[in-house]
Amino acid sequence: CGLLCQADAQCPSGASCRKVGTQAVGLCIHPLSFSDWARLSSRMKLSIGFPSTSGTAAKGFQIAKAYSALQSLKRRYAIS
């Protein structure tokens, strides 16, 4: 989860507001060096993929359907 912000003053102490996507909305983040991040055991890597039970034809259909939906959203909201 995260905190939405528009300026650094809206974030908890030690955090800064970083713009995400549009210039109107940002996300409060805390600075963390890579070595500090690597030592934390509470972090885990998440993997994203297709279920292994789907057939090859079904995967192709799912990808085509997702691509079509994204193209439709791009046209609807005039995203280039």
All heavy atoms as a GROMACS GRO file, in nm:
protein
  587
    1CYS      N    1   0.084  -0.118   0.000
    1CYS     CA    2   0.000   0.000   0.000
    1CYS      C    3   0.089   0.124   0.000
    1CYS      O    4   0.207   0.115   0.028
    1CYS     CB    5  -0.095  -0.001   0.118
    1CYS     SG    6  -0.018   0.028   0.277
    2GLY      N    7   0.032   0.236  -0.030
    2GLY     CA    8   0.108   0.359  -0.035
    2GLY      C    9   0.019   0.479  -0.008
    2GLY      O   10  -0.103   0.468  -0.007
    3LEU      N   11   0.081   0.592   0.015
    3LEU     CA   12   0.008   0.716   0.040
    3LEU      C   13   0.016   0.804  -0.084
    3LEU      O   14   0.124   0.828  -0.137
    3LEU     CB   15   0.069   0.790   0.158
    3LEU     CG   16   0.062   0.720   0.293
    3LEU    CD1   17   0.140   0.801   0.396
    3LEU    CD2   18  -0.081   0.705   0.337
    4LEU      N   19  -0.099   0.852  -0.130
    4LEU     CA   20  -0.103   0.945  -0.241
    4LEU      C   21  -0.072   1.085  -0.190
    4LEU      O   22  -0.109   1.120  -0.078
    4LEU     CB   23  -0.238   0.943  -0.309
    4LEU     CG   24  -0.277   0.811  -0.376
    4LEU    CD1   25  -0.417   0.822  -0.436
    4LEU    CD2   26  -0.177   0.772  -0.482
    5CYS      N   27  -0.004   1.164  -0.271
    5CYS     CA   28   0.034   1.299  -0.228
    5CYS      C   29   0.043   1.391  -0.349
    5CYS      O   30   0.039   1.347  -0.463
    5CYS     CB   31   0.168   1.294  -0.155
    5CYS     SG   32   0.303   1.232  -0.258
    6GLN      N   33   0.055   1.520  -0.320
    6GLN     CA   34   0.079   1.620  -0.422
    6GLN      C   35   0.203   1.702  -0.389
    6GLN      O   36   0.257   1.769  -0.475
    6GLN     CB   37  -0.042   1.712  -0.434
    6GLN     CG   38  -0.164   1.640  -0.488
    6GLN     CD   39  -0.287   1.730  -0.489
    6GLN    OE1   40  -0.301   1.818  -0.404
    6GLN    NE2   41  -0.375   1.707  -0.584
    7ALA      N   42   0.249   1.696  -0.263
    7ALA     CA   43   0.368   1.770  -0.220
    7ALA      C   44   0.436   1.694  -0.107
    7ALA      O   45   0.374   1.612  -0.039
    7ALA     CB   46   0.329   1.910  -0.173
    8ASP      N   47   0.565   1.722  -0.085
    8ASP     CA   48   0.642   1.655   0.021
    8ASP      C   49   0.580   1.676   0.159
    8ASP      O   50   0.588   1.588   0.245
    8ASP     CB   51   0.786   1.705   0.022
    8ASP     CG   52   0.866   1.655  -0.097
    8ASP    OD1   53   0.824   1.556  -0.160
    8ASP    OD2   54   0.970   1.717  -0.128
    9ALA      N   55   0.517   1.790   0.181
    9ALA     CA   56   0.458   1.821   0.311
    9ALA      C   57   0.344   1.727   0.348
    9ALA      O   58   0.310   1.714   0.466
    9ALA     CB   59   0.408   1.965   0.313
   10GLN      N   60   0.286   1.659   0.251
   10GLN     CA   61   0.175   1.567   0.278
   10GLN      C   62   0.223   1.428   0.317
   10GLN      O   63   0.143   1.343   0.354
   10GLN     CB   64   0.084   1.557   0.155
   10GLN     CG   65   0.016   1.686   0.120
   10GLN     CD   66  -0.059   1.677  -0.012
   10GLN    OE1   67  -0.019   1.608  -0.103
   10GLN    NE2   68  -0.170   1.749  -0.019
   11CYS      N   69   0.354   1.403   0.310
   11CYS     CA   70   0.410   1.271   0.341
   11CYS      C   71   0.460   1.266   0.485
   11CYS      O   72   0.492   1.369   0.544
   11CYS     CB   73   0.526   1.241   0.247
   11CYS     SG   74   0.476   1.227   0.074
   12PRO      N   75   0.470   1.145   0.543
   12PRO     CA   76   0.526   1.131   0.677
   12PRO      C   77   0.672   1.177   0.680
   12PRO      O   78   0.737   1.187   0.574
   12PRO     CB   79   0.518   0.980   0.705
   12PRO     CG   80   0.423   0.925   0.606
   12PRO     CD   81   0.425   1.017   0.489
   13SER      N   82   0.728   1.201   0.798
   13SER     CA   83   0.865   1.251   0.808
   13SER      C   84   0.962   1.149   0.747
   13SER      O   85   0.947   1.028   0.764
   13SER     CB   86   0.902   1.278   0.953
   13SER     OG   87   0.904   1.158   1.026
   14GLY      N   88   1.059   1.199   0.674
   14GLY     CA   89   1.158   1.115   0.609
   14GLY      C   90   1.118   1.070   0.471
   14GLY      O   91   1.199   1.015   0.398
   15ALA      N   92   0.994   1.088   0.432
   15ALA     CA   93   0.947   1.046   0.300
   15ALA      C   94   0.938   1.168   0.207
   15ALA      O   95   0.931   1.281   0.252
   15ALA     CB   96   0.810   0.980   0.310
   16SER      N   97   0.937   1.140   0.077
   16SER     CA   98   0.920   1.247  -0.020
   16SER      C   99   0.813   1.206  -0.121
   16SER      O  100   0.786   1.088  -0.140
   16SER     CB  101   1.052   1.278  -0.091
   16SER     OG  102   1.097   1.164  -0.161
   17CYS      N  103   0.752   1.304  -0.183
   17CYS     CA  104   0.645   1.281  -0.279
   17CYS      C  105   0.706   1.270  -0.419
   17CYS      O  106   0.770   1.363  -0.466
   17CYS     CB  107   0.544   1.396  -0.273
   17CYS     SG  108   0.400   1.369  -0.377
   18ARG      N  109   0.689   1.157  -0.484
   18ARG     CA  110   0.739   1.136  -0.620
   18ARG      C  111   0.621   1.126  -0.714
   18ARG      O  112   0.528   1.050  -0.690
   18ARG     CB  113   0.822   1.009  -0.630
   18ARG     CG  114   0.948   1.011  -0.550
   18ARG     CD  115   1.046   1.113  -0.612
   18ARG     NE  116   1.160   1.132  -0.526
   18ARG     CZ  117   1.279   1.079  -0.547
   18ARG    NH1  118   1.298   1.001  -0.650
   18ARG    NH2  119   1.378   1.103  -0.464
   19LYS      N  120   0.625   1.203  -0.822
   19LYS     CA  121   0.516   1.205  -0.920
   19LYS      C  122   0.509   1.072  -0.994
   19LYS      O  123   0.610   1.016  -1.033
   19LYS     CB  124   0.533   1.318  -1.019
   19LYS     CG  125   0.536   1.455  -0.954
   19LYS     CD  126   0.410   1.484  -0.877
   19LYS     CE  127   0.417   1.620  -0.813
   19LYS     NZ  128   0.323   1.640  -0.707
   20VAL      N  129   0.387   1.022  -1.014
   20VAL     CA  130   0.365   0.895  -1.082
   20VAL      C  131   0.263   0.919  -1.193
   20VAL      O  132   0.154   0.965  -1.167
   20VAL     CB  133   0.310   0.788  -0.986
   20VAL    CG1  134   0.290   0.657  -1.057
   20VAL    CG2  135   0.401   0.772  -0.866
   21GLY      N  136   0.300   0.886  -1.316
   21GLY     CA  137   0.207   0.901  -1.427
   21GLY      C  138   0.175   1.046  -1.455
   21GLY      O  139   0.249   1.115  -1.521
   22THR      N  140   0.065   1.095  -1.401
   22THR     CA  141   0.027   1.234  -1.422
   22THR      C  142   0.100   1.324  -1.324
   22THR      O  143   0.151   1.278  -1.223
   22THR     CB  144  -0.125   1.253  -1.403
   22THR    OG1  145  -0.156   1.229  -1.266
   22THR    CG2  146  -0.204   1.160  -1.491
   23GLN      N  147   0.105   1.450  -1.351
   23GLN     CA  148   0.173   1.544  -1.263
   23GLN      C  149   0.089   1.580  -1.141
   23GLN      O  150   0.138   1.639  -1.047
   23GLN     CB  151   0.211   1.670  -1.341
   23GLN     CG  152   0.315   1.645  -1.446
   23GLN     CD  153   0.446   1.596  -1.388
   23GLN    OE1  154   0.491   1.644  -1.285
   23GLN    NE2  155   0.508   1.500  -1.453
   24ALA      N  156  -0.040   1.544  -1.140
   24ALA     CA  157  -0.128   1.583  -1.030
   24ALA      C  158  -0.118   1.488  -0.912
   24ALA      O  159  -0.151   1.525  -0.801
   24ALA     CB  160  -0.272   1.589  -1.079
   25VAL      N  161  -0.074   1.365  -0.935
   25VAL     CA  162  -0.075   1.265  -0.829
   25VAL      C  163   0.066   1.210  -0.809
   25VAL      O  164   0.138   1.184  -0.904
   25VAL     CB  165  -0.170   1.148  -0.864
   25VAL    CG1  166  -0.168   1.042  -0.756
   25VAL    CG2  167  -0.311   1.201  -0.883
   26GLY      N  168   0.103   1.190  -0.683
   26GLY     CA  169   0.232   1.133  -0.651
   26GLY      C  170   0.218   1.024  -0.547
   26GLY      O  171   0.107   0.994  -0.500
   27LEU      N  172   0.329   0.965  -0.509
   27LEU     CA  173   0.332   0.857  -0.412
   27LEU      C  174   0.440   0.887  -0.310
   27LEU      O  175   0.553   0.921  -0.348
   27LEU     CB  176   0.362   0.724  -0.484
   27LEU     CG  177   0.350   0.597  -0.405
   27LEU    CD1  178   0.205   0.574  -0.363
   27LEU    CD2  179   0.398   0.481  -0.489
   28CYS      N  180   0.407   0.876  -0.181
   28CYS     CA  181   0.506   0.899  -0.076
   28CYS      C  182   0.602   0.780  -0.072
   28CYS      O  183   0.558   0.665  -0.064
   28CYS     CB  184   0.439   0.914   0.060
   28CYS     SG  185   0.339   1.062   0.078
   29ILE      N  186   0.733   0.809  -0.081
   29ILE     CA  187   0.832   0.702  -0.076
   29ILE      C  188   0.938   0.736   0.028
   29ILE      O  189   0.964   0.853   0.057
   29ILE     CB  190   0.898   0.678  -0.213
   29ILE    CG1  191   0.973   0.802  -0.259
   29ILE    CG2  192   0.798   0.634  -0.317
   29ILE    CD1  193   1.067   0.774  -0.374
   30HIS      N  194   1.000   0.633   0.084
   30HIS     CA  195   1.110   0.648   0.178
   30HIS      C  196   1.238   0.608   0.108
   30HIS      O  197   1.240   0.504   0.041
   30HIS     CB  198   1.090   0.559   0.301
   30HIS     CG  199   0.980   0.604   0.391
   30HIS    ND1  200   0.998   0.700   0.486
   30HIS    CD2  201   0.850   0.568   0.398
   30HIS    CE1  202   0.885   0.721   0.549
   30HIS    NE2  203   0.793   0.641   0.497
   31PRO      N  204   1.344   0.687   0.120
   31PRO     CA  205   1.471   0.650   0.056
   31PRO      C  206   1.529   0.525   0.122
   31PRO      O  207   1.522   0.509   0.244
   31PRO     CB  208   1.560   0.772   0.079
   31PRO     CG  209   1.501   0.842   0.196
   31PRO     CD  210   1.354   0.811   0.195
   32LEU      N  211   1.583   0.435   0.041
   32LEU     CA  212   1.640   0.312   0.092
   32LEU      C  213   1.752   0.271  -0.002
   32LEU      O  214   1.730   0.256  -0.122
   32LEU     CB  215   1.532   0.203   0.096
   32LEU     CG  216   1.566   0.069   0.158
   32LEU    CD1  217   1.595   0.085   0.308
   32LEU    CD2  218   1.452  -0.028   0.139
   33SER      N  219   1.872   0.255   0.051
   33SER     CA  220   1.984   0.214  -0.033
   33SER      C  221   1.968   0.067  -0.071
   33SER      O  222   1.898  -0.009  -0.004
   33SER     CB  223   2.117   0.235   0.041
   33SER     OG  224   2.128   0.141   0.147
   34PHE      N  225   2.036   0.026  -0.178
   34PHE     CA  226   2.025  -0.112  -0.222
   34PHE      C  227   2.077  -0.207  -0.116
   34PHE      O  228   2.018  -0.312  -0.092
   34PHE     CB  229   2.101  -0.133  -0.353
   34PHE     CG  230   2.096  -0.275  -0.400
   34PHE    CD1  231   1.982  -0.325  -0.460
   34PHE    CD2  232   2.203  -0.361  -0.380
   34PHE    CE1  233   1.975  -0.457  -0.503
   34PHE    CE2  234   2.197  -0.492  -0.422
   34PHE     CZ  235   2.083  -0.540  -0.483
   35SER      N  236   2.186  -0.173  -0.050
   35SER     CA  237   2.242  -0.263   0.053
   35SER      C  238   2.145  -0.279   0.169
   35SER      O  239   2.130  -0.388   0.223
   35SER     CB  240   2.378  -0.213   0.101
   35SER     OG  241   2.366  -0.083   0.154
   36ASP      N  242   2.075  -0.171   0.208
   36ASP     CA  243   1.975  -0.182   0.314
   36ASP      C  244   1.859  -0.269   0.268
   36ASP      O  245   1.810  -0.353   0.343
   36ASP     CB  246   1.921  -0.045   0.354
   36ASP     CG  247   2.024   0.038   0.429
   36ASP    OD1  248   2.120  -0.021   0.482
   36ASP    OD2  249   2.007   0.161   0.431
   37TRP      N  250   1.816  -0.250   0.143
   37TRP     CA  251   1.705  -0.329   0.089
   37TRP      C  252   1.743  -0.476   0.084
   37TRP      O  253   1.663  -0.563   0.117
   37TRP     CB  254   1.669  -0.278  -0.050
   37TRP     CG  255   1.566  -0.361  -0.117
   37TRP    CD1  256   1.432  -0.355  -0.099
   37TRP    CD2  257   1.588  -0.465  -0.212
   37TRP    NE1  258   1.369  -0.448  -0.177
   37TRP    CE2  259   1.463  -0.517  -0.247
   37TRP    CE3  260   1.702  -0.519  -0.270
   37TRP    CZ2  261   1.448  -0.620  -0.338
   37TRP    CZ3  262   1.687  -0.621  -0.361
   37TRP    CH2  263   1.561  -0.671  -0.393
   38ALA      N  264   1.865  -0.506   0.043
   38ALA     CA  265   1.909  -0.646   0.029
   38ALA      C  266   1.916  -0.716   0.164
   38ALA      O  267   1.894  -0.837   0.172
   38ALA     CB  268   2.045  -0.650  -0.040
   39ARG      N  269   1.945  -0.644   0.271
   39ARG     CA  270   1.955  -0.705   0.405
   39ARG      C  271   1.819  -0.733   0.468
   39ARG      O  272   1.808  -0.813   0.559
   39ARG     CB  273   2.035  -0.616   0.497
   39ARG     CG  274   2.183  -0.632   0.477
   39ARG     CD  275   2.260  -0.555   0.579
   39ARG     NE  276   2.296  -0.429   0.512
   39ARG     CZ  277   2.300  -0.312   0.571
   39ARG    NH1  278   2.272  -0.300   0.697
   39ARG    NH2  279   2.332  -0.204   0.504
   40LEU      N  280   1.715  -0.665   0.422
   40LEU     CA  281   1.584  -0.684   0.482
   40LEU      C  282   1.527  -0.820   0.442
   40LEU      O  283   1.515  -0.852   0.326
   40LEU     CB  284   1.488  -0.573   0.439
   40LEU     CG  285   1.523  -0.434   0.488
   40LEU    CD1  286   1.430  -0.332   0.425
   40LEU    CD2  287   1.514  -0.426   0.639
   41SER      N  288   1.490  -0.900   0.541
   41SER     CA  289   1.438  -1.033   0.510
   41SER      C  290   1.287  -1.031   0.486
   41SER      O  291   1.230  -1.130   0.442
   41SER     CB  292   1.470  -1.130   0.623
   41SER     OG  293   1.408  -1.086   0.742
   42SER      N  294   1.221  -0.920   0.516
   42SER     CA  295   1.077  -0.913   0.498
   42SER      C  296   1.037  -0.886   0.354
   42SER      O  297   0.920  -0.892   0.320
   42SER     CB  298   1.016  -0.806   0.589
   42SER     OG  299   1.066  -0.680   0.552
   43ARG      N  300   1.133  -0.858   0.266
   43ARG     CA  301   1.104  -0.832   0.125
   43ARG      C  302   1.102  -0.965   0.050
   43ARG      O  303   1.178  -1.055   0.079
   43ARG     CB  304   1.210  -0.742   0.062
   43ARG     CG  305   1.233  -0.616   0.140
   43ARG     CD  306   1.152  -0.507   0.087
   43ARG     NE  307   1.181  -0.386   0.164
   43ARG     CZ  308   1.110  -0.279   0.158
   43ARG    NH1  309   1.006  -0.275   0.080
   43ARG    NH2  310   1.139  -0.175   0.229
   44MET      N  311   1.015  -0.975  -0.049
   44MET     CA  312   1.013  -1.095  -0.131
   44MET      C  313   0.990  -1.057  -0.277
   44MET      O  314   0.928  -0.955  -0.306
   44MET     CB  315   0.906  -1.193  -0.084
   44MET     CG  316   0.763  -1.146  -0.107
   44MET     SD  317   0.640  -1.268  -0.065
   44MET     CE  318   0.665  -1.285   0.109
   45LYS      N  319   1.044  -1.138  -0.366
   45LYS     CA  320   1.027  -1.116  -0.508
   45LYS      C  321   0.896  -1.178  -0.552
   45LYS      O  322   0.864  -1.290  -0.515
   45LYS     CB  323   1.142  -1.181  -0.584
   45LYS     CG  324   1.135  -1.163  -0.732
   45LYS     CD  325   1.252  -1.229  -0.800
   45LYS     CE  326   1.240  -1.218  -0.950
   45LYS     NZ  327   1.350  -1.284  -1.018
   46LEU      N  328   0.818  -1.103  -0.629
   46LEU     CA  329   0.692  -1.153  -0.680
   46LEU      C  330   0.708  -1.191  -0.826
   46LEU      O  331   0.772  -1.121  -0.902
   46LEU     CB  332   0.582  -1.047  -0.666
   46LEU     CG  333   0.554  -0.999  -0.524
   46LEU    CD1  334   0.450  -0.889  -0.528
   46LEU    CD2  335   0.506  -1.113  -0.438
   47SER      N  336   0.652  -1.303  -0.863
   47SER     CA  337   0.656  -1.348  -1.002
   47SER      C  338   0.518  -1.340  -1.062
   47SER      O  339   0.419  -1.368  -0.995
   47SER     CB  340   0.706  -1.492  -1.009
   47SER     OG  341   0.837  -1.500  -0.963
   48ILE      N  342   0.512  -1.302  -1.188
   48ILE     CA  343   0.385  -1.294  -1.259
   48ILE      C  344   0.396  -1.384  -1.381
   48ILE      O  345   0.495  -1.383  -1.452
   48ILE     CB  346   0.356  -1.150  -1.303
   48ILE    CG1  347   0.348  -1.060  -1.181
   48ILE    CG2  348   0.229  -1.143  -1.385
   48ILE    CD1  349   0.337  -0.914  -1.212
   49GLY      N  350   0.292  -1.464  -1.404
   49GLY     CA  351   0.294  -1.551  -1.520
   49GLY      C  352   0.157  -1.610  -1.547
   49GLY      O  353   0.062  -1.587  -1.473
   50PHE      N  354   0.147  -1.686  -1.654
   50PHE     CA  355   0.024  -1.754  -1.689
   50PHE      C  356   0.010  -1.883  -1.608
   50PHE      O  357   0.111  -1.945  -1.575
   50PHE     CB  358   0.021  -1.788  -1.838
   50PHE     CG  359   0.004  -1.669  -1.926
   50PHE    CD1  360   0.108  -1.624  -2.004
   50PHE    CD2  361  -0.118  -1.602  -1.930
   50PHE    CE1  362   0.092  -1.514  -2.086
   50PHE    CE2  363  -0.134  -1.492  -2.011
   50PHE     CZ  364  -0.029  -1.448  -2.090
   51PRO      N  365  -0.111  -1.926  -1.578
   51PRO     CA  366  -0.128  -2.055  -1.511
   51PRO      C  367  -0.075  -2.167  -1.598
   51PRO      O  368  -0.086  -2.163  -1.721
   51PRO     CB  369  -0.280  -2.068  -1.494
   51PRO     CG  370  -0.337  -1.935  -1.525
   51PRO     CD  371  -0.237  -1.858  -1.603
   52SER      N  372  -0.018  -2.269  -1.536
   52SER     CA  373   0.042  -2.378  -1.612
   52SER      C  374  -0.063  -2.472  -1.670
   52SER      O  375  -0.032  -2.553  -1.755
   52SER     CB  376   0.137  -2.458  -1.523
   52SER     OG  377   0.067  -2.510  -1.412
   53THR      N  378  -0.189  -2.464  -1.627
   53THR     CA  379  -0.292  -2.554  -1.676
   53THR      C  380  -0.351  -2.510  -1.809
   53THR      O  381  -0.421  -2.586  -1.873
   53THR     CB  382  -0.408  -2.565  -1.574
   53THR    OG1  383  -0.462  -2.436  -1.552
   53THR    CG2  384  -0.358  -2.625  -1.444
   54SER      N  385  -0.322  -2.388  -1.854
   54SER     CA  386  -0.377  -2.339  -1.982
   54SER      C  387  -0.306  -2.405  -2.098
   54SER      O  388  -0.186  -2.431  -2.093
   54SER     CB  389  -0.360  -2.188  -1.993
   54SER     OG  390  -0.436  -2.124  -1.895
   55GLY      N  391  -0.380  -2.430  -2.205
   55GLY     CA  392  -0.321  -2.483  -2.326
   55GLY      C  393  -0.254  -2.374  -2.405
   55GLY      O  394  -0.272  -2.255  -2.380
   56THR      N  395  -0.173  -2.411  -2.503
   56THR     CA  396  -0.100  -2.314  -2.584
   56THR      C  397  -0.195  -2.221  -2.660
   56THR      O  398  -0.175  -2.101  -2.666
   56THR     CB  399  -0.008  -2.386  -2.683
   56THR    OG1  400   0.076  -2.475  -2.609
   56THR    CG2  401   0.077  -2.288  -2.760
   57ALA      N  402  -0.302  -2.277  -2.716
   57ALA     CA  403  -0.398  -2.195  -2.790
   57ALA      C  404  -0.469  -2.097  -2.698
   57ALA      O  405  -0.496  -1.983  -2.736
   57ALA     CB  406  -0.500  -2.285  -2.860
   58ALA      N  407  -0.497  -2.140  -2.576
   58ALA     CA  408  -0.564  -2.052  -2.481
   58ALA      C  409  -0.475  -1.934  -2.443
   58ALA      O  410  -0.523  -1.822  -2.426
   58ALA     CB  411  -0.605  -2.130  -2.356
   59LYS      N  412  -0.345  -1.956  -2.431
   59LYS     CA  413  -0.253  -1.848  -2.398
   59LYS      C  414  -0.251  -1.743  -2.508
   59LYS      O  415  -0.254  -1.624  -2.482
   59LYS     CB  416  -0.112  -1.902  -2.376
   59LYS     CG  417  -0.094  -1.975  -2.246
   59LYS     CD  418   0.048  -2.020  -2.230
   59LYS     CE  419   0.063  -2.104  -2.106
   59LYS     NZ  420   0.198  -2.156  -2.089
   60GLY      N  421  -0.246  -1.790  -2.632
   60GLY     CA  422  -0.247  -1.697  -2.744
   60GLY      C  423  -0.374  -1.615  -2.748
   60GLY      O  424  -0.372  -1.495  -2.775
   61PHE      N  425  -0.486  -1.678  -2.718
   61PHE     CA  426  -0.613  -1.608  -2.715
   61PHE      C  427  -0.615  -1.505  -2.603
   61PHE      O  428  -0.662  -1.394  -2.621
   61PHE     CB  429  -0.728  -1.708  -2.697
   61PHE     CG  430  -0.862  -1.642  -2.683
   61PHE    CD1  431  -0.925  -1.584  -2.792
   61PHE    CD2  432  -0.924  -1.635  -2.559
   61PHE    CE1  433  -1.048  -1.522  -2.779
   61PHE    CE2  434  -1.047  -1.572  -2.545
   61PHE     CZ  435  -1.109  -1.516  -2.655
   62GLN      N  436  -0.564  -1.542  -2.485
   62GLN     CA  437  -0.560  -1.449  -2.371
   62GLN      C  438  -0.474  -1.328  -2.403
   62GLN      O  439  -0.510  -1.215  -2.369
   62GLN     CB  440  -0.508  -1.520  -2.246
   62GLN     CG  441  -0.603  -1.621  -2.189
   62GLN     CD  442  -0.540  -1.700  -2.075
   62GLN    OE1  443  -0.420  -1.701  -2.058
   62GLN    NE2  444  -0.625  -1.767  -1.999
   63ILE      N  445  -0.361  -1.350  -2.466
   63ILE     CA  446  -0.272  -1.238  -2.501
   63ILE      C  447  -0.340  -1.148  -2.603
   63ILE      O  448  -0.338  -1.025  -2.590
   63ILE     CB  449  -0.138  -1.291  -2.554
   63ILE    CG1  450  -0.062  -1.359  -2.440
   63ILE    CG2  451  -0.055  -1.180  -2.616
   63ILE    CD1  452   0.061  -1.434  -2.484
   64ALA      N  453  -0.404  -1.206  -2.703
   64ALA     CA  454  -0.474  -1.126  -2.805
   64ALA      C  455  -0.588  -1.047  -2.743
   64ALA      O  456  -0.609  -0.930  -2.777
   64ALA     CB  457  -0.526  -1.217  -2.915
   65LYS      N  458  -0.661  -1.108  -2.651
   65LYS     CA  459  -0.773  -1.040  -2.586
   65LYS      C  460  -0.722  -0.924  -2.500
   65LYS      O  461  -0.779  -0.815  -2.501
   65LYS     CB  462  -0.850  -1.140  -2.500
   65LYS     CG  463  -0.979  -1.087  -2.445
   65LYS     CD  464  -1.057  -1.196  -2.376
   65LYS     CE  465  -1.184  -1.142  -2.317
   65LYS     NZ  466  -1.260  -1.246  -2.246
   66ALA      N  467  -0.612  -0.946  -2.425
   66ALA     CA  468  -0.555  -0.840  -2.342
   66ALA      C  469  -0.504  -0.725  -2.429
   66ALA      O  470  -0.525  -0.608  -2.397
   66ALA     CB  471  -0.443  -0.896  -2.255
   67TYR      N  472  -0.439  -0.758  -2.540
   67TYR     CA  473  -0.388  -0.656  -2.630
   67TYR      C  474  -0.503  -0.573  -2.688
   67TYR      O  475  -0.495  -0.451  -2.696
   67TYR     CB  476  -0.306  -0.721  -2.742
   67TYR     CG  477  -0.247  -0.622  -2.838
   67TYR    CD1  478  -0.134  -0.550  -2.804
   67TYR    CD2  479  -0.305  -0.600  -2.962
   67TYR    CE1  480  -0.080  -0.458  -2.891
   67TYR    CE2  481  -0.252  -0.509  -3.051
   67TYR     CZ  482  -0.139  -0.438  -3.015
   67TYR     OH  483  -0.086  -0.346  -3.102
   68SER      N  484  -0.609  -0.640  -2.726
   68SER     CA  485  -0.726  -0.572  -2.781
   68SER      C  486  -0.788  -0.478  -2.678
   68SER      O  487  -0.826  -0.365  -2.710
   68SER     CB  488  -0.829  -0.674  -2.827
   68SER     OG  489  -0.947  -0.611  -2.870
   69ALA      N  490  -0.795  -0.523  -2.552
   69ALA     CA  491  -0.851  -0.439  -2.446
   69ALA      C  492  -0.764  -0.316  -2.423
   69ALA      O  493  -0.815  -0.205  -2.403
   69ALA     CB  494  -0.865  -0.519  -2.317
   70LEU      N  495  -0.631  -0.333  -2.426
   70LEU     CA  496  -0.541  -0.219  -2.408
   70LEU      C  497  -0.554  -0.119  -2.522
   70LEU      O  498  -0.555   0.003  -2.500
   70LEU     CB  499  -0.396  -0.267  -2.398
   70LEU     CG  500  -0.359  -0.335  -2.268
   70LEU    CD1  501  -0.219  -0.394  -2.277
   70LEU    CD2  502  -0.368  -0.238  -2.152
   71GLN      N  503  -0.566  -0.169  -2.644
   71GLN     CA  504  -0.583  -0.080  -2.759
   71GLN      C  505  -0.714  -0.002  -2.748
   71GLN      O  506  -0.720   0.117  -2.780
   71GLN     CB  507  -0.579  -0.159  -2.890
   71GLN     CG  508  -0.443  -0.219  -2.920
   71GLN     CD  509  -0.335  -0.115  -2.930
   71GLN    OE1  510  -0.354  -0.008  -2.986
   71GLN    NE2  511  -0.219  -0.146  -2.874
   72SER      N  512  -0.819  -0.068  -2.701
   72SER     CA  513  -0.947  -0.001  -2.683
   72SER      C  514  -0.938   0.110  -2.580
   72SER      O  515  -0.992   0.220  -2.600
   72SER     CB  516  -1.053  -0.105  -2.639
   72SER     OG  517  -1.174  -0.042  -2.610
   73LEU      N  518  -0.867   0.085  -2.469
   73LEU     CA  519  -0.849   0.188  -2.367
   73LEU      C  520  -0.767   0.305  -2.420
   73LEU      O  521  -0.795   0.421  -2.390
   73LEU     CB  522  -0.782   0.129  -2.243
   73LEU     CG  523  -0.868   0.038  -2.157
   73LEU    CD1  524  -0.784  -0.030  -2.051
   73LEU    CD2  525  -0.982   0.117  -2.094
   74LYS      N  526  -0.664   0.274  -2.500
   74LYS     CA  527  -0.584   0.380  -2.558
   74LYS      C  528  -0.667   0.470  -2.647
   74LYS      O  529  -0.654   0.593  -2.644
   74LYS     CB  530  -0.468   0.320  -2.638
   74LYS     CG  531  -0.355   0.268  -2.552
   74LYS     CD  532  -0.248   0.202  -2.634
   74LYS     CE  533  -0.175   0.299  -2.721
   74LYS     NZ  534  -0.062   0.239  -2.794
   75ARG      N  535  -0.755   0.412  -2.730
   75ARG     CA  536  -0.843   0.492  -2.816
   75ARG      C  537  -0.943   0.572  -2.734
   75ARG      O  538  -0.967   0.689  -2.760
   75ARG     CB  539  -0.916   0.402  -2.914
   75ARG     CG  540  -0.833   0.356  -3.031
   75ARG     CD  541  -0.915   0.290  -3.139
   75ARG     NE  542  -0.990   0.174  -3.089
   75ARG     CZ  543  -0.944   0.050  -3.080
   75ARG    NH1  544  -0.820   0.027  -3.117
   75ARG    NH2  545  -1.019  -0.047  -3.035
   76ARG      N  546  -1.004   0.509  -2.633
   76ARG     CA  547  -1.106   0.575  -2.552
   76ARG      C  548  -1.052   0.696  -2.479
   76ARG      O  549  -1.116   0.800  -2.471
   76ARG     CB  550  -1.165   0.476  -2.452
   76ARG     CG  551  -1.272   0.542  -2.362
   76ARG     CD  552  -1.330   0.448  -2.263
   76ARG     NE  553  -1.408   0.349  -2.334
   76ARG     CZ  554  -1.452   0.238  -2.279
   76ARG    NH1  555  -1.422   0.210  -2.154
   76ARG    NH2  556  -1.524   0.152  -2.347
   77TYR      N  557  -0.930   0.685  -2.424
   77TYR     CA  558  -0.876   0.794  -2.344
   77TYR      C  559  -0.767   0.873  -2.418
   77TYR      O  560  -0.694   0.950  -2.358
   77TYR     CB  561  -0.820   0.739  -2.212
   77TYR     CG  562  -0.931   0.680  -2.126
   77TYR    CD1  563  -0.944   0.544  -2.111
   77TYR    CD2  564  -1.022   0.764  -2.064
   77TYR    CE1  565  -1.046   0.490  -2.035
   77TYR    CE2  566  -1.125   0.712  -1.988
   77TYR     CZ  567  -1.136   0.575  -1.972
   77TYR     OH  568  -1.237   0.523  -1.897
   78ALA      N  569  -0.758   0.854  -2.548
   78ALA     CA  570  -0.664   0.928  -2.634
   78ALA      C  571  -0.521   0.922  -2.581
   78ALA      O  572  -0.453   1.022  -2.567
   78ALA     CB  573  -0.709   1.073  -2.649
   79ILE      N  574  -0.476   0.801  -2.552
   79ILE     CA  575  -0.340   0.778  -2.504
   79ILE      C  576  -0.255   0.738  -2.624
   79ILE      O  577  -0.291   0.649  -2.698
   79ILE     CB  578  -0.335   0.668  -2.398
   79ILE    CG1  579  -0.420   0.707  -2.277
   79ILE    CG2  580  -0.192   0.639  -2.357
   79ILE    CD1  581  -0.438   0.595  -2.178
   80SER      N  582  -0.142   0.805  -2.641
   80SER     CA  583  -0.056   0.771  -2.756
   80SER      C  584   0.048   0.670  -2.720
   80SER      O  585   0.082   0.645  -2.612
   80SER     CB  586   0.009   0.895  -2.812
   80SER     OG  587   0.085   0.960  -2.714
   0.00000   0.00000   0.00000
